[in-house]
Each structure stands twice: as structure tokens, then as C-alpha cells.
Amino acid sequence: MSDLIDTFANRLRYAIMIKDIKPIELSKKTGISKTNISCYMSGKYEAKQDGVKSLADALNVNPVWLMGYNVPMDKNVKLDELGNPVVEVPILGTVKAGYDYLAQENWIGTIDISKKLAETGEFFALKIHGDSMFPVFVENDTVVVRKQDDFENGDIVVALINGEEATVKKGKKSDNSILLQPLNTNYEPLIFTKEEMKTIPVKIIGVVKKLDREF
């Protein structure tokens, strides 16, 4: 666990201020006497473990944070092995048009991404199949994708072609067409006009932002 960096009294006073709750209200929520809460806030003595939990639940904060440790205040934040906050995103099986591909029944697992990255959009993850993106991506790599319907030239995009399973390719666009380029030179690029994108259809559903690979 991270080193203790603050006092229980400081954290309790701060949480009460941020959550805009009066000590008497906190007493009613927790069953802890107002006298004891006042003593906790003054630093006269600290709450025992069950008291810390009751206070943390009532204030909706992480009990470990309330005890003064260097962890996120939010009780729902998950930490990685280095103590950094992370967020779970779904790893999807197949992605096809015509239904909510982010629905939970399409999940085959989850993967953690940094909370900082998660705050930049809506994310999902896919498993790489085949070798069209070799050597950058190989079979069973997991790529983390930010959901979006447009991209910048050179982005690695996820596209749905004719409602079939999503494909991962390097994207390039012009005023009149879009090119989906495999990185493996044994494969030919896929080129679609703007009209073909509407009629086939071809739909961009995300941009790859992170690669996760197990060794």
C-alpha cells in the first residue's frame, strides 16, 4: 500500500466540506455520535475500522483515502499494480452493423485502461485476427479503440464493411474516397469512393489508441 501522507482528521474535514454535509447529518447517516465525529475532525482520536467504513460509505469516498493514504478519493476507482487509477472497458467478440455492439452480451472480457485515457472518450477493445496488420499487430493482440466515426490520415481505424465483422486497417482519406491500408505488404489496400461508403456500406466506428499484448 502507498505510504501514509495525510491524517484521518484532515481527510474527514475535507470530505465533509466537498460533499457539503453537516456533521449532524453525517451522524444520522452513520449512527456515530456527533461528539465522536467532532473528536475525529479535531484529531483527538481516530475512528476504528468499522467506523471508517461507515463514514466512507456515507461520504461516498474510498475508505483507504479517508485513512490518509495516497490513493484516489473516489471509492469506485480501480488501481493498477503501480497504484494508478484505471477503468475497465469491454473486449468485444464480433462487431457487426445493425445492433448495439457495445451491449454487454457482446463482451468476451474486459481490459483496464488508464483513467486519463478513458476520460477522452468512449472506449472498447478488440482482438486481432489474421496477419493483415503484421508486424505491428499479430494474432490475438488486443487493441483499445476510441469510438468515433471519423479519423485523421495515418490513424489505425476500425471499419465495418457491408455489415460484416470489423476490420482494423491504416486509414487514409481524400475528398472523394477512403483507403484502408493493411500493413502486411502481402495484402492489397481497400479503396472505397464516398458513394460506395454509403451503398456498401463502409462505416468507421473507431480509432485504435492502445495495443495490449501478452507474452
N, C-alpha and C positions, 0 to 999 in steps of 0.2 A: 504494500500500500504506500501511497505517497506520504511524504513527511508532513507532520502537523505544521500548519503555517498560520493559524489563527485560533482564537479562543471560541469556545462554545457561546459565551455571553455576547461577543461581538456579532457572531453569525446569527444568533437568535434575534438580537435587536435589529439587525439589517433585514432579516426575513420578515419580521413584523412590520417594518417600515415599507418594504417593497410590496408586500401583499396587502398593505393598508388594512390591517386588522388590529383591533384593540386587545390588550391583554385580557380583559374580562370576557371578550368573545372567544379568545383562544382557550381560556379556562373552561368555558362551557363546551367547546368542541372536544377537548381532550379529557375532561374530568380531572385535570390537575388544578389545584387551588391557585387562586390569583396570587396569594402570598408566595407560593413556591415559584410561580412564573416570575414574579418580581425579583426573587432571590437569584434565579437563573440569569435574568437580564443584568443584574448588578454584578454578577460574577462571584457572589457569596458562596455558591456551590453549584455543581453541575447535575443535570438530570441523569438518572440511571438509564440503562439501555432501553427498557420498555417506555420510559418517559421520552427519550429522544425520538423513538419511533412514532409515538403518538403525536408529538409536536411536529415532526417532519411530515406526517400524513396530513395533519390539519393545515399546515402551511404549504403543502404540495411541493416540498423540496427534498433533495437527496439527504437521507439521514447522515451519511458519511460526510457530506459537505457541512451539515449543521454542526458536526463534531469538530470542525476546524481543519479538515484535510483538503488538499489541493485536488479536488475533483469538481465536475460541473455541478452547479446549483440545481439544475433540472433533475428531478427524480427519475425521469424516464430516459435519460441519456445513457447509452451503452458505451463502454470504453474498450479500446483495443488493448493489446498486451503492453503497449507503451504508455497507457493512460490517456490516450487521445480520444475525444468523443467521435463515435461512428454511428451510422444509420444503416439499417437493413433495407436492401432493395431486392425485388424478386428476380430470380433467374427463371426465364420463361422456357417452355418447351417449344412448340411451333408457334409462329406468329403468322396469322392469316387475316385477310380482309373480311369485313362483314360482321365482326363481333369484337367485344372488348378484350383485346389481347392482354391487357393488364389485370383482368379479373383473376381472382385468387385461384380458381380452378385450373388456370393455365400455368401456375407456378410449379417448377420442379425443385425448387430450393430457394435459398436467399444468399446474398453476399453482402458484406459490410463495406461501405464507402465512407470517406471522411465526412463529418457533418458540414465542413466548409464547402465541399463539393456538392453535397446534397442540397445546400441552400441556393444553388444556382439554377435549379430546375427540377423537373420530374424525371426519374431515372428507372431503368430496368436493365437486366443483363441477359446475354445470350451466349450459348455455347457455339463455338466454331466447329463446322463440319466441312470436311473436304480440304483440299490444298490450294484453292484458287488464290488465297492470300499469303501463301508461303513466300518468303521465310519470316515475315513479320508475325503472322498468326498461324498456328498449327492446330491440328485436330484436338478438340476438347479444351482449347483455351476458352476462358470466359472473358467476354468484353462487356464493359459497363457503358451503357448508352443513355445519352440525354435525349428525351423525347422532344422532337421538333420536326417541322415539315419543310425546312429549308436548310441550306448549308453554304459554307464558303468553299471556293475551289481548293482542292487538296485535302479536304476533310475525308475521313473514313466514315462512310454513311451506311445506314441500314435502309434497304429499299424493299418494298413489296411489289412484285411483278405479277400481274394477272391474278392477284389474289392468292398466289402461292406462298410457300414458306419464305420468310425474309432472307435476303441475301446481303452479305457485307462486302462492300467494294469501295475503292477510292473514287470520290466524286469530282466531276468537272462539269461546269455548265456554261452555256453561251446564251445569247438572246433567243436562239431557235432550237436548241437541243440540250440533252444531258448525256454525259458519258459516264458509265460505271466501269472502272478500270480494275481488273484483277492485278495483283502484284506478282503473281506467278506468270512468267512470260510464255508458258505453255498454253495459256488461255487467251482468247480474244476478248477485247472490250465489248461492252454492250452499249449501243448508241440508240437513243430514242429522240424523236422530234417532240416538240411541245404537243402537237396533235396526238401523237402516239401515246404520250403520257396520260392523256385524257381517255383515249379509246381502249387501250390495252387492259387496265390502266397500269401506270407506274407511279408509285407513291413513296416519297421519302418519309420515314417515320422516326428517324433519329440519327444522331452523330455519335460515333464512338469516342469516349473521353478517357477510358482507362482499360488497361489489359491486366488480367489476373491469371497467373499461370502457376500450376503446382508442379513441383519437381519430385 
